[in-house]
Amino acid sequence: MPLTAATVYRDYIVDGVPSSGNNKPKKSEIRNLLSGYESIITAFTSTGGLIFSSLALLNADLAHAANSMAWVIGDATVANNGVYRKNGASGAGSWTRVADLPYSFVKLADAGAGTPNAIQLTSSIPTSASVLRIANVFEANAGNVTISENGDAAKSLLTNSGNQIAAAGLVAGMMIAYIDNGTSFRLLSDQASAAIQAASEAAAAAAAGSASAAAASAAAAAASAAGVSLPAVAANRMLVDNAAGTTRESKTLSETMTILAGAVSGRTSTFSLDNSTLYKARSLKDRWLDSYRLAEELQFTGGGATATDAAVLQALFNRAKAAGRGEIILPRGDIALEALCFLKNPAATNAIRIVGQGPASTRFLNTSAGQVMFWIGDDADGVNKTSGITFEGLGLAANVAPNDSGSGFFLRNTSRILFRDVFIEGLRNGWSLGVGAGNLNNAVYTRLHNCGCNTPGTSGVAMIRLGSGGILNVGGDAYGWNAGGGIVFIEHDNASYNWDGLYITNQFMEDWSKYVYSHGKGIVNAEWTGGQMDRAAVFFQLQPDSGISGDNVNWNIHDTQLLGFGVVGKGDYGLLTAHGSGTVNNVCFRDNIVKGLTNKGVFTTSGDGVKVHGNQFVNCGNSGTSVLQIDQPPANGVVSVTNNDIYLGNNSFASNYTYGIDWIGSTNARRKSFGNNVVAGSTGAENGTA
């Protein structure tokens, strides 16, 4: 084998092995090496050959005749090294690479610069795809191996058959021969036989152990089966070891879950379902079988980021409906909805509960001004109303300032929809029930329990909009319904259909422009009882728009407080009744405390069927108006004002009311007044006669 400079002038007696001692070059080897160089140089230069250390230097020298030969040796880019031919006349043309350098093999050295599995090799002459490589191994590998030559990109070193090198397949001090296969390096020599043998023996031992274990398991199972009498097979049951551990019993799924929960006397379970959440009182069946968790959905983002959380929740709801699951559990934190969630459950066979960790802990955020966040139900389902959906323990909040088109919950063709512990923050319209529907009784049996809102600013839509439908119940321990004076709390404006059934109980409210404004076809059968209302331009306004043949019938407003604080625009009218071409009948305003109104406590135009009984009107009419103004009743109506106290309190305002009761029109047998206690009116107790 021809000698190379790397061999003759190697550092150590055994190349790459420091422990072998320093190498002393032999003069005979030096003479042979230099003689070889001289013969090559003579042959090369006699034919006009040239040598350059880089391709850039070669390309810069065109002063050579056509077909002159040149070598590039030592270029930092390995692919640039090779044999080149001159094209064109001297002083012009270009150089073209025509072949690799004429080396049959290159010896490389592993001095330990890399790692056992990422070998770095260096050589005094460049390598190419056409040369055979020979290299030493500095230290044994521990797994798959890569090689980098002269700082070039690393490639995998594979066996001759293309497999990865086994651990210890390369050992310290061994020599390897390999070639460049393009995408990898392939060994011509093989791995250390000891490593191959060890891997084979380990595989054989593992196989034998597995077979032995399987045989032992089969034998144990056979022995066990021979000595155990198992219960008969039955549907939907499980085998459970008894408490004494002496036999196996057949248990129903419900019994098994009870045992797991540790709920049976005399049994102890380390598995507990008491997770200290507000759901721990639910049944075991609900906990185990009926719940999905939004946070466990792969595409759920959370954290208030605008992503695809509406689509994720929509898909989870659809899956829960299809699978008969009863609950979707929401995580803590803000959940941005990039679009509306369309939830429908027509002719529901199972109820679905969407439950968060509390209104302040789980909040849905809008992402556009006119966004409808939850659309519930579908008119296309006809008589099969969406029903049985509950929203609980969550809030809706305005991340983007809303306009009048936006809505929190928009209900169409629904029945039995429950909102519990739901709080609305900053939205103009929280709930729309049957708004815009083209049929009678579109949204029915809706309940808001322990709900509330905070919505400052002004709005052209109400917090609760009533269209076609009936039976809205607002009750429970409210978080408080707070506004900034520029928005109506409940409004009915449907000119085609009545709303039948409105029931408000023990709610506490502050600073709305109006609490109930019925100016459409009318609200039939309503009761407002208990609680307190602070400030409003008009507390209750039953006044269908001109030309609407509407009816506001069977109203009972009682045992509540209407407080105006004597500020114009924050306490003008208590009860205002009027009508277009319809009627306002059977409205009872009784046993209320009405205080600090700048105008009239009760103002009826055209009278209608109104009863004002047992109320206290304190410091009302203080801008110089009467406290009560009662017009003539219609032909089929009656009006009575009985047993009311009308007076100025200890802290009277600068202006006093004129009359306690101001009767408009002539004496009418259909209106009555008795038992009223009117004190300190500036003009008198009553004006006109009943």
C-alpha positions as CSV (number, residue, x, y, z in Angstrom):
1,M,0.0,0.0,0.0
2,P,1.5,3.4,-1.0
3,L,2.8,5.5,1.9
4,T,1.2,8.8,2.8
5,A,2.5,11.8,4.7
6,A,-0.1,11.1,7.5
7,T,1.4,7.6,7.9
8,V,5.0,8.5,7.8
9,Y,4.7,11.6,10.0
10,R,2.1,10.2,12.4
11,D,2.2,11.4,16.0
12,Y,2.1,7.9,17.6
13,I,3.6,4.5,16.8
14,V,0.0,3.2,16.6
15,D,-1.8,6.0,14.7
16,G,-4.3,7.7,17.0
17,V,-3.3,5.8,20.1
18,P,-1.2,8.1,22.4
19,S,-0.4,5.3,24.8
20,S,1.6,3.5,22.1
21,G,4.3,6.2,22.3
22,N,5.7,8.9,20.1
23,N,6.5,7.9,16.5
24,K,10.0,8.5,15.0
25,P,9.7,8.8,11.1
26,K,12.0,6.3,9.3
27,K,14.4,7.8,6.7
28,S,13.6,5.1,4.2
29,E,9.9,5.9,4.4
30,I,10.6,9.6,4.0
31,R,12.7,9.0,0.9
32,N,10.0,6.7,-0.6
33,L,7.3,9.4,0.1
34,L,9.3,12.2,-1.4
35,S,10.4,10.2,-4.4
36,G,6.7,9.5,-5.1
37,Y,5.9,13.2,-4.8
38,E,8.7,14.0,-7.2
39,S,7.6,11.6,-9.8
40,I,4.0,12.8,-9.6
41,I,5.1,16.4,-9.8
42,T,7.4,15.8,-12.8
43,A,4.7,13.9,-14.6
44,F,2.1,16.5,-13.8
45,T,4.1,19.5,-14.8
46,S,5.4,17.9,-17.9
47,T,1.9,17.9,-19.3
48,G,1.2,21.5,-18.2
49,G,-0.7,20.5,-15.0
50,L,-1.4,23.1,-12.4
51,I,-2.3,22.9,-8.7
52,F,-4.5,25.5,-6.8
53,S,-5.5,25.6,-3.1
54,S,-9.0,26.8,-3.9
55,L,-11.5,27.0,-6.7
56,A,-11.5,30.8,-6.4
57,L,-7.8,31.0,-7.2
58,L,-8.3,28.7,-10.2
59,N,-11.1,30.7,-11.6
60,A,-9.0,33.8,-11.3
61,D,-6.3,32.4,-13.5
62,L,-7.5,32.0,-17.1
63,A,-4.1,32.6,-18.8
64,H,-3.8,29.0,-20.0
65,A,-4.5,27.3,-23.3
66,A,-7.6,25.2,-24.0
67,N,-7.6,21.7,-22.5
68,S,-5.0,22.6,-19.9
69,M,-5.4,20.5,-16.7
70,A,-5.5,21.8,-13.1
71,W,-6.1,20.3,-9.7
72,V,-7.9,22.0,-6.8
73,I,-6.7,20.6,-3.5
74,G,-7.6,22.1,-0.1
75,D,-10.8,24.1,-0.9
76,A,-12.9,24.5,2.2
77,T,-15.9,23.3,0.2
78,V,-15.2,19.6,-0.3
79,A,-17.2,19.4,-3.6
80,N,-14.9,22.0,-5.1
81,N,-11.8,19.8,-4.9
82,G,-11.1,17.8,-8.1
83,V,-9.5,17.8,-11.6
84,Y,-10.5,20.7,-13.9
85,R,-10.1,21.3,-17.7
86,K,-9.6,24.7,-19.3
87,N,-12.2,25.8,-21.8
88,G,-11.5,28.5,-24.4
89,A,-8.4,30.4,-25.5
90,S,-5.7,31.7,-23.0
91,G,-7.0,34.7,-21.1
92,A,-10.6,33.8,-21.7
93,G,-13.1,31.0,-21.2
94,S,-13.6,29.0,-17.9
95,W,-12.6,26.0,-15.9
96,T,-14.8,22.9,-15.8
97,R,-14.6,20.1,-13.1
98,V,-14.2,16.8,-15.0
99,A,-13.2,14.3,-12.3
100,D,-12.4,13.6,-8.6
101,L,-8.8,13.9,-7.5
102,P,-7.0,10.7,-8.5
103,Y,-6.9,9.1,-5.0
104,S,-8.1,5.6,-4.6
105,F,-8.4,5.9,-0.9
106,V,-8.1,8.5,1.9
107,K,-7.0,7.9,5.4
108,L,-8.8,9.8,8.1
109,A,-8.0,10.2,11.8
110,D,-10.2,10.2,14.9
111,A,-8.4,12.1,17.6
112,G,-11.4,12.1,19.9
113,A,-12.7,15.6,19.1
114,G,-16.3,14.4,18.7
115,T,-18.2,12.0,20.9
116,P,-18.5,8.2,20.8
117,N,-21.7,8.4,18.8
118,A,-20.8,11.6,16.8
119,I,-17.4,10.9,15.4
120,Q,-15.3,13.8,13.8
121,L,-12.6,12.7,11.3
122,T,-9.9,14.7,9.7
123,S,-7.6,14.1,6.7
124,S,-4.7,15.9,5.0
125,I,-6.3,15.6,1.6
126,P,-9.9,16.0,0.7
127,T,-12.4,13.2,0.3
128,S,-14.9,12.6,-2.4
129,A,-17.7,10.3,-3.3
130,S,-15.3,8.0,-5.3
131,V,-12.7,7.3,-2.6
132,L,-12.5,4.5,-0.1
133,R,-12.1,5.8,3.5
134,I,-10.0,4.2,6.2
135,A,-10.1,5.5,9.8
136,N,-9.3,4.5,13.3
137,V,-12.0,4.5,16.1
138,F,-11.0,6.6,19.2
139,E,-13.6,5.1,21.6
140,A,-16.5,2.6,21.7
141,N,-20.0,3.8,20.7
142,A,-23.1,3.5,22.8
143,G,-25.7,3.7,20.1
144,N,-26.4,5.0,16.6
145,V,-23.3,6.6,15.0
146,T,-22.7,9.6,12.7
147,I,-19.5,10.7,11.0
148,S,-18.4,14.3,10.0
149,E,-15.4,14.5,7.7
150,N,-13.2,17.6,7.8
151,G,-16.0,19.7,9.4
152,D,-18.5,18.8,6.8
153,A,-22.2,17.9,7.5
154,A,-22.6,14.6,9.5
155,K,-24.0,11.5,7.9
156,S,-25.2,8.3,9.6
157,L,-22.7,5.4,9.6
158,L,-24.5,2.2,8.8
159,T,-23.5,-1.4,8.5
160,N,-22.9,-3.0,5.1
161,S,-26.5,-4.1,5.0
162,G,-27.8,-0.6,5.9
163,N,-28.7,-1.1,9.6
164,Q,-27.7,1.1,12.5
165,I,-24.5,0.2,14.4
166,A,-25.1,-1.8,17.6
167,A,-23.9,-0.5,20.9
168,A,-20.2,-1.3,21.2
169,G,-20.2,-2.3,17.6
170,L,-17.2,0.1,17.3
171,V,-14.5,-0.4,19.9
172,A,-11.5,1.8,20.7
173,G,-8.5,1.2,18.5
174,M,-10.3,-0.7,15.7
175,M,-9.8,0.3,12.1
176,I,-12.9,0.7,9.8
177,A,-13.2,1.0,6.0
178,Y,-16.3,2.7,4.6
179,I,-17.6,4.5,1.5
180,D,-19.9,7.4,0.8
181,N,-23.3,6.1,-0.2
182,G,-24.8,9.6,-0.9
183,T,-27.2,10.0,2.1
184,S,-25.1,7.9,4.5
185,F,-21.8,6.2,5.0
186,R,-21.6,2.3,4.6
187,L,-19.1,0.1,6.3
188,L,-17.1,-2.3,4.2
189,S,-15.6,-3.8,7.3
190,D,-18.1,-5.1,9.9
191,Q,-19.0,-4.4,13.5
192,A,-17.2,-5.9,16.4
193,S,-18.3,-9.5,16.6
194,A,-18.6,-9.4,20.4
195,A,-21.3,-6.7,20.2
196,I,-23.3,-8.6,17.5
197,Q,-23.1,-11.8,19.5
198,A,-24.1,-10.1,22.7
199,A,-27.2,-8.5,21.0
200,S,-28.2,-11.9,19.6
201,E,-27.8,-13.6,23.0
202,A,-29.9,-10.9,24.7
203,A,-32.7,-11.2,22.1
204,A,-32.7,-15.0,22.5
205,A,-32.8,-14.7,26.3
206,A,-35.7,-12.3,26.2
207,A,-37.7,-14.5,23.9
208,A,-37.1,-17.5,26.1
209,G,-38.1,-15.5,29.2
210,S,-41.3,-14.3,27.5
211,A,-42.2,-17.9,26.5
212,S,-41.5,-19.1,30.0
213,A,-43.6,-16.3,31.6
214,A,-46.5,-17.1,29.2
215,A,-46.3,-20.8,30.1
216,A,-46.3,-20.0,33.8
217,S,-49.2,-17.6,33.4
218,A,-51.2,-20.1,31.5
219,A,-50.5,-22.8,34.1
220,A,-51.5,-20.4,36.9
221,A,-54.7,-19.5,35.2
222,A,-55.6,-23.1,34.6
223,A,-54.9,-23.9,38.3
224,S,-56.9,-20.9,39.4
225,A,-59.9,-21.8,37.2
226,A,-59.9,-25.3,38.5
227,G,-60.3,-24.2,42.0
228,V,-62.7,-21.2,41.7
229,S,-66.4,-21.2,41.2
230,L,-67.3,-17.9,39.4
231,P,-70.8,-16.3,39.4
232,A,-72.9,-16.8,36.3
233,V,-72.4,-14.4,33.4
234,A,-75.0,-11.6,33.3
235,A,-75.4,-8.4,31.3
236,N,-73.8,-5.1,32.5
237,R,-72.1,-6.6,35.6
238,M,-68.5,-6.8,36.9
239,L,-66.6,-9.3,39.1
240,V,-65.4,-7.7,42.3
241,D,-63.4,-9.3,45.2
242,N,-65.5,-9.3,48.4
243,A,-64.4,-7.3,51.4
244,A,-62.8,-10.3,53.0
245,G,-60.9,-11.2,49.9
246,T,-62.2,-14.7,49.9
247,T,-64.4,-14.8,46.8
248,R,-65.5,-12.9,43.8
249,E,-69.0,-11.4,43.6
250,S,-71.1,-10.2,40.6
251,K,-72.0,-6.5,41.0
252,T,-74.0,-4.0,38.9
253,L,-72.1,-1.0,37.4
254,S,-73.8,1.2,40.0
255,E,-72.8,-1.0,42.8
256,T,-69.2,-1.1,41.5
257,M,-69.0,2.7,41.3
258,T,-70.4,3.0,44.9
259,I,-67.6,0.7,46.1
260,L,-65.0,2.7,44.2
261,A,-66.3,5.8,45.9
262,G,-66.0,4.3,49.3
263,A,-69.6,5.0,50.0
264,V,-70.6,1.6,51.4
265,S,-70.5,1.1,55.1
266,G,-67.6,-1.1,56.1
267,R,-65.6,-0.5,52.9
268,T,-62.6,1.7,52.5
269,S,-61.6,3.2,49.2
270,T,-58.5,5.2,48.3
271,F,-60.3,6.4,45.2
272,S,-62.4,9.5,46.0
273,L,-64.8,11.5,43.9
274,D,-64.9,14.4,46.4
275,N,-62.9,16.9,44.3
276,S,-64.0,19.9,46.3
277,T,-65.8,21.4,43.3
278,L,-69.4,22.6,43.2
279,Y,-70.3,19.4,41.4
280,K,-69.2,16.9,44.1
281,A,-72.8,16.4,45.2
282,R,-73.9,15.1,41.8
283,S,-74.5,11.4,41.4
284,L,-71.8,8.9,40.7
285,K,-73.4,8.1,37.4
286,D,-73.1,11.7,36.3
287,R,-69.5,11.9,37.4
288,W,-68.4,8.7,35.7
289,L,-70.4,8.5,32.6
290,D,-72.1,11.8,31.7
291,S,-69.4,14.5,31.6
292,Y,-67.0,16.0,29.1
293,R,-64.3,18.5,30.0
294,L,-63.7,21.4,27.5
295,A,-60.1,21.8,28.7
296,E,-59.3,18.2,27.6
297,E,-60.2,18.9,24.0
298,L,-57.0,18.9,21.9
299,Q,-57.8,22.1,20.0
300,F,-58.9,24.1,23.0
301,T,-56.8,27.2,23.6
302,G,-58.3,29.1,26.6
303,G,-56.5,31.9,28.2
304,G,-58.6,34.5,26.4
305,A,-56.8,34.0,23.1
306,T,-58.7,34.5,19.9
307,A,-58.5,31.1,18.4
308,T,-61.0,28.4,17.6
309,D,-62.6,27.9,21.0
310,A,-66.2,28.5,19.7
311,A,-65.7,25.7,17.2
312,V,-64.2,23.5,19.9
313,L,-67.1,24.1,22.2
314,Q,-69.6,23.7,19.4
315,A,-68.1,20.3,18.4
316,L,-68.1,19.2,22.0
317,F,-71.7,20.1,22.5
318,N,-72.7,18.2,19.3
319,R,-70.7,15.2,20.6
320,A,-72.3,15.3,24.0
321,K,-75.8,15.5,22.4
322,A,-75.0,12.5,20.1
323,A,-73.5,10.4,22.9
324,G,-76.2,11.2,25.4
325,R,-73.8,12.9,27.8
326,G,-75.3,15.3,30.3
327,E,-72.6,17.7,31.2
328,I,-69.8,19.9,29.7
329,I,-67.4,21.1,32.4
330,L,-65.7,24.4,31.6
331,P,-62.3,25.3,33.0
332,R,-61.3,28.4,34.9
333,G,-60.2,31.4,32.9
334,D,-61.3,33.5,29.9
335,I,-62.5,31.7,26.8
336,A,-62.6,33.9,23.6
337,L,-65.3,33.0,21.1
338,E,-64.2,33.7,17.5
339,A,-67.8,33.1,16.3
340,L,-71.2,32.3,17.7
341,C,-71.9,28.9,19.2
342,F,-75.1,27.4,17.7
343,L,-76.6,25.1,20.3
344,K,-79.7,23.1,19.4
345,N,-81.3,20.1,21.1
346,P,-84.7,19.6,19.5
347,A,-87.1,17.2,21.2
348,A,-84.3,16.6,23.7
349,T,-84.2,13.1,25.2
350,N,-81.4,14.2,27.5
351,A,-80.6,17.5,29.2
352,I,-77.2,19.1,28.7
353,R,-75.6,21.2,31.4
354,I,-72.8,23.6,30.4
355,V,-71.1,24.5,33.7
356,G,-68.2,26.6,34.7
357,Q,-66.3,27.3,37.9
358,G,-68.3,30.4,38.8
359,P,-69.2,33.7,37.0
360,A,-66.0,35.4,38.0
361,S,-63.8,32.4,37.3
362,T,-65.1,31.1,33.9
363,R,-65.9,33.9,31.4
364,F,-66.7,33.8,27.7
365,L,-65.3,36.9,25.8
366,N,-66.7,38.4,22.6
367,T,-64.3,39.1,19.7
368,S,-66.4,41.5,17.6
369,A,-68.8,44.4,18.3
370,G,-71.9,42.8,16.7
371,Q,-71.3,39.2,17.8
372,V,-74.0,36.9,19.0
373,M,-72.1,34.6,21.4
374,F,-74.6,31.8,22.0
375,W,-77.5,31.2,19.5
376,I,-79.8,28.6,21.2
377,G,-82.5,26.8,19.2
378,D,-83.6,26.7,15.6
379,D,-87.0,27.8,14.1
380,A,-86.5,25.2,11.4
381,D,-87.1,22.5,14.0
382,G,-90.8,23.5,14.1
383,V,-92.7,21.9,17.0
384,N,-89.5,20.2,18.2
385,K,-88.2,23.0,20.3
386,T,-84.7,23.0,21.7
387,S,-85.0,22.2,25.4
388,G,-83.2,21.0,28.4
389,I,-80.1,23.2,28.2
390,T,-78.6,24.7,31.3
391,F,-75.9,27.3,31.6
392,E,-74.4,27.5,35.0
393,G,-71.5,29.1,36.9
394,L,-70.1,31.3,34.1
395,G,-70.0,34.8,32.8
396,L,-70.1,36.7,29.5
397,A,-67.9,39.7,29.1
398,A,-67.2,42.4,26.5
399,N,-63.6,42.0,25.3
400,V,-64.6,44.2,22.3
401,A,-67.0,47.1,22.9
402,P,-70.4,45.9,21.7
403,N,-73.0,47.6,19.4
404,D,-76.7,47.1,19.4
405,S,-76.5,44.0,17.2
406,G,-74.5,42.0,19.7
407,S,-76.1,39.6,22.0
408,G,-75.0,37.2,24.8
409,F,-77.8,34.5,24.6
410,F,-80.2,34.6,21.6
411,L,-83.0,32.1,22.0
412,R,-85.3,30.9,19.2
413,N,-87.8,28.1,19.3
414,T,-86.8,27.0,22.8
415,S,-88.4,25.5,25.9
416,R,-87.0,24.9,29.4
417,I,-83.7,26.8,29.1
418,L,-82.1,27.5,32.5
419,F,-79.5,30.1,33.4
420,R,-78.1,29.7,36.9
421,D,-75.2,31.8,38.4
422,V,-74.6,33.6,35.1
423,F,-73.3,37.2,35.1
424,I,-73.1,39.6,32.1
425,E,-70.3,42.1,32.1
426,G,-70.4,45.1,29.6
427,L,-72.8,43.7,27.0
428,R,-75.8,45.7,25.9
429,N,-78.1,42.8,25.3
430,G,-77.6,39.8,27.5
431,W,-80.7,37.7,26.6
432,S,-83.0,37.9,23.6
433,L,-86.0,35.6,23.8
434,G,-88.0,34.9,20.7
435,V,-87.0,38.3,19.2
436,G,-87.8,38.5,15.5
437,A,-89.7,35.2,15.5
438,G,-92.5,34.8,13.0
439,N,-94.7,32.5,15.1
440,L,-96.6,32.4,18.4
441,N,-94.9,31.3,21.7
442,N,-91.5,31.0,20.1
443,A,-89.4,31.0,23.3
444,V,-91.1,29.6,26.4
445,Y,-90.2,28.5,29.9
446,T,-86.9,30.4,30.4
447,R,-85.5,30.8,33.9
448,L,-82.8,33.2,35.1
449,H,-81.8,32.0,38.6
450,N,-79.0,33.8,40.7
451,C,-78.1,35.9,37.7
452,G,-77.0,39.5,37.3
453,C,-75.1,42.0,35.2
454,N,-73.1,45.2,35.1
455,T,-73.5,47.2,31.9
456,P,-72.6,50.9,31.9
457,G,-73.1,53.3,29.0
458,T,-76.1,53.7,26.7
459,S,-77.9,51.3,24.4
460,G,-80.7,51.1,21.9
461,V,-81.5,47.5,23.1
462,A,-82.5,46.1,26.4
463,M,-80.5,43.8,28.7
464,I,-83.5,41.3,28.4
465,R,-85.4,41.5,25.1
466,L,-88.8,39.8,24.9
467,G,-90.3,38.9,21.5
468,S,-92.7,36.0,20.9
469,G,-93.0,33.6,23.8
470,G,-93.8,33.4,27.4
471,I,-92.9,32.4,31.0
472,L,-89.7,34.2,31.9
473,N,-88.8,33.7,35.6
474,V,-86.1,35.9,37.1
475,G,-85.4,34.9,40.7
476,G,-82.9,33.6,43.2
477,D,-80.2,35.5,45.0
478,A,-79.1,38.0,42.4
479,Y,-75.6,39.2,42.0
480,G,-77.1,42.6,41.3
481,W,-78.4,44.1,38.1
482,N,-76.4,47.3,37.6
483,A,-76.4,49.8,34.7
484,G,-75.4,53.4,34.1
485,G,-78.8,54.9,33.4
486,G,-78.8,54.5,29.6
487,I,-80.3,51.1,29.1
488,V,-83.7,49.4,29.6
489,F,-83.7,46.3,31.8
490,I,-86.7,44.4,30.2
491,E,-88.3,45.4,26.9
492,H,-91.1,43.9,24.8
493,D,-91.3,45.5,21.4
494,N,-92.8,42.8,19.2
495,A,-95.8,44.4,17.3
496,S,-97.2,41.0,16.2
497,Y,-97.2,38.7,19.3
498,N,-97.7,39.1,23.0
499,W,-95.3,37.9,25.7
500,D,-97.3,35.7,28.1
501,G,-95.9,35.3,31.6
502,L,-93.2,37.5,33.2
503,Y,-92.2,36.8,36.8
504,I,-89.5,38.9,38.7
505,T,-88.9,38.0,42.3
506,N,-86.7,39.7,45.0
507,Q,-84.1,41.3,42.6
508,F,-81.9,44.2,43.5
509,M,-81.3,46.7,40.7
510,E,-79.6,50.1,40.2
511,D,-79.7,52.9,37.6
512,W,-81.7,51.7,34.6
513,S,-83.4,54.0,32.2
514,K,-86.6,51.8,32.6
515,Y,-87.1,48.5,34.4
516,V,-89.9,47.2,32.2
517,Y,-90.9,48.9,29.0
518,S,-93.7,47.2,27.1
519,H,-94.5,49.0,23.9
520,G,-95.2,46.2,21.5
521,K,-98.2,43.9,21.4
522,G,-98.0,43.8,25.1
523,I,-97.1,41.6,28.1
524,V,-99.8,39.5,29.5
525,N,-99.7,38.0,33.0
526,A,-96.8,39.5,34.9
527,E,-95.7,39.8,38.5
528,W,-92.9,41.9,40.0
529,T,-92.5,41.3,43.7
530,G,-89.9,42.1,46.4
531,G,-86.4,43.5,46.0
532,Q,-85.3,47.1,45.4
533,M,-85.0,49.4,42.3
534,D,-82.7,52.4,42.6
535,R,-83.1,55.2,40.0
536,A,-84.9,55.1,36.7
537,A,-86.5,57.6,34.3
538,V,-89.6,55.4,34.3
539,F,-89.7,52.3,36.5
540,F,-92.7,50.6,34.8
541,Q,-94.0,51.8,31.4
542,L,-96.9,49.9,29.8
543,Q,-97.5,51.8,26.7
544,P,-98.0,50.1,23.3
545,D,-96.8,52.2,20.4
546,S,-99.4,54.2,18.6
547,G,-101.4,52.1,16.1
548,I,-100.5,48.7,17.8
549,S,-103.6,46.8,18.9
550,G,-101.9,45.5,22.1
551,D,-102.8,44.4,25.5
552,N,-100.8,44.8,28.8
553,V,-103.1,42.7,31.0
554,N,-103.0,41.2,34.5
555,W,-100.0,42.9,36.0
556,N,-99.2,42.7,39.8
557,I,-96.4,44.9,41.1
558,H,-96.2,44.7,44.8
559,D,-94.0,44.7,47.9
560,T,-91.0,46.3,46.3
561,Q,-89.1,49.6,46.6
562,L,-88.8,52.2,43.9
563,L,-86.2,54.7,44.9
564,G,-85.5,57.9,42.9
565,F,-83.3,60.0,45.2
566,G,-84.9,63.2,43.9
567,V,-82.7,63.5,40.7
568,V,-84.3,64.4,37.4
569,G,-83.9,61.6,35.0
570,K,-83.1,59.2,37.8
571,G,-86.6,58.9,39.3
572,D,-89.3,60.5,37.2
573,Y,-92.2,58.1,37.0
574,G,-93.1,55.0,39.0
575,L,-95.9,53.4,37.0
576,L,-96.8,54.9,33.6
577,T,-99.7,53.3,31.7
578,A,-101.1,54.2,28.3
579,H,-102.2,52.5,25.1
580,G,-102.5,52.7,21.4
581,S,-105.5,51.0,20.0
582,G,-105.3,48.2,22.7
583,T,-105.9,48.2,26.4
584,V,-104.1,48.2,29.7
585,N,-106.2,46.3,32.1
586,N,-106.0,44.7,35.5
587,V,-102.8,46.4,36.6
588,C,-102.4,46.2,40.4
589,F,-99.7,48.5,42.0
590,R,-99.9,47.7,45.7
591,D,-97.9,47.7,49.0
592,N,-94.8,49.3,47.5
593,I,-92.5,52.0,48.9
594,V,-92.0,54.7,46.3
595,K,-89.6,57.4,47.3
596,G,-87.8,60.5,45.9
597,L,-89.5,60.7,42.5
598,T,-89.2,64.1,40.8
599,N,-92.5,63.5,39.0
600,K,-95.5,61.2,39.4
601,G,-95.6,58.0,41.4
602,V,-98.4,56.7,39.2
603,F,-99.5,58.2,35.9
604,T,-102.3,56.6,34.0
605,T,-103.5,58.0,30.7
606,S,-107.0,57.0,29.6
607,G,-107.2,55.2,33.0
608,D,-107.8,51.6,32.1
609,G,-108.1,48.9,34.7
610,V,-105.6,50.1,37.4
611,K,-105.6,49.6,41.1
612,V,-103.3,51.6,43.3
613,H,-103.5,50.3,46.9
614,G,-101.6,50.4,50.2
615,N,-98.5,52.1,48.9
616,Q,-96.2,54.7,50.5
617,F,-95.4,57.6,48.3
618,V,-92.6,59.6,50.1
619,N,-91.1,62.8,48.7
620,C,-92.6,62.2,45.2
621,G,-93.9,64.9,42.8
622,N,-91.2,67.2,44.4
623,S,-90.7,69.1,41.1
624,G,-94.1,70.6,41.5
625,T,-96.4,67.9,40.0
626,S,-99.1,65.8,41.6
627,V,-98.0,62.4,43.1
628,L,-100.7,60.5,41.3
629,Q,-102.4,61.5,38.1
630,I,-105.4,59.3,37.1
631,D,-107.2,59.7,33.8
632,Q,-110.7,58.5,32.8
633,P,-111.1,54.6,32.5
634,P,-112.3,53.2,29.3
635,A,-115.8,51.9,28.9
636,N,-114.9,48.4,30.3
637,G,-112.2,49.5,32.8
638,V,-112.1,50.5,36.4
639,V,-109.6,52.6,38.5
640,S,-109.3,52.6,42.2
641,V,-106.9,54.5,44.5
642,T,-107.2,53.2,48.1
643,N,-105.3,53.2,51.4
644,N,-102.2,54.9,50.2
645,D,-99.9,57.2,52.3
646,I,-98.7,60.3,50.4
647,Y,-96.4,62.6,52.3
648,L,-93.1,64.4,52.5
649,G,-90.4,62.8,54.7
650,N,-88.3,64.5,57.3
651,N,-85.7,65.6,54.7
652,S,-88.1,67.4,52.3
653,F,-87.0,68.8,49.0
654,A,-87.2,72.4,47.9
655,S,-90.2,71.8,45.8
656,N,-93.4,70.1,47.1
657,Y,-96.0,68.2,45.2
658,T,-99.1,70.0,44.2
659,Y,-101.8,67.4,44.8
660,G,-101.7,64.0,46.3
661,I,-104.2,62.7,43.6
662,D,-105.0,64.6,40.5
663,W,-108.2,63.2,38.8
664,I,-108.4,64.1,35.2
665,G,-111.8,64.5,33.6
666,S,-115.3,64.5,34.9
667,T,-116.7,62.4,37.7
668,N,-116.8,58.7,36.6
669,A,-118.6,55.8,38.4
670,R,-115.8,53.5,37.3
671,R,-113.1,55.2,39.4
672,K,-113.0,55.1,43.2
673,S,-110.9,56.8,45.9
674,F,-111.0,56.1,49.7
675,G,-108.8,55.5,52.7
676,N,-105.9,57.6,51.4
677,N,-103.7,59.6,53.8
678,V,-102.4,62.7,51.9
679,V,-100.2,65.0,53.9
680,A,-98.7,68.4,53.1
681,G,-99.5,68.8,49.5
682,S,-98.9,72.5,48.5
683,T,-102.3,72.8,46.8
684,G,-104.4,70.0,48.3
685,A,-105.0,66.3,48.8
686,E,-107.0,65.8,45.7
687,N,-107.9,67.7,42.6
688,G,-111.1,66.7,40.8
689,T,-113.3,63.9,41.9
690,A,-113.4,60.2,41.4
